[in-house]
C-alpha cells in the first residue's frame, strides 16, 4: 500500500475560502479610510486587508494567522518615508521588499 507524500497532502489541504464580495468590501473600506485620512491610516488599511486574507488562507490544513499591527507598520512607514526623502527616492525600490519581509515575519500557521 502506497503512502501519501507531503506533496500530495499539501495539494489537497491548501485553499482560500474568502469571498469576492468580502474582498471588494474590505478593499473599498481600506481605500476609503486611506483617502479620508490623506494616507495617514494606510498602515491600518494594509494590516486590516492582509489580516482578512490570512484568516481565509489554509496551507497544509493549517490556517494562517497575521499578528502584525498598524502601529508597528506605522513606525516602519515613517522610517521608510524619511529614507525615501533622504535618498531622493532611491530607497522606494526597497520599500516593497521590506513590506513583504515585515508581513511574512508576522504571519504564522495555526
PyMOL commands that set and color helices and strands:
alter all, ss='L'
color gray80, all
select helices_A, chain A and resi 6-12+20-36+42-55+70-86+92-105
alter helices_A, ss='H'
color red, helices_A
select strands_A, chain A and resi 15-16+57-59+62-66+107-109
alter strands_A, ss='S'
color yellow, strands_A
deselect
rebuild
show_as cartoon
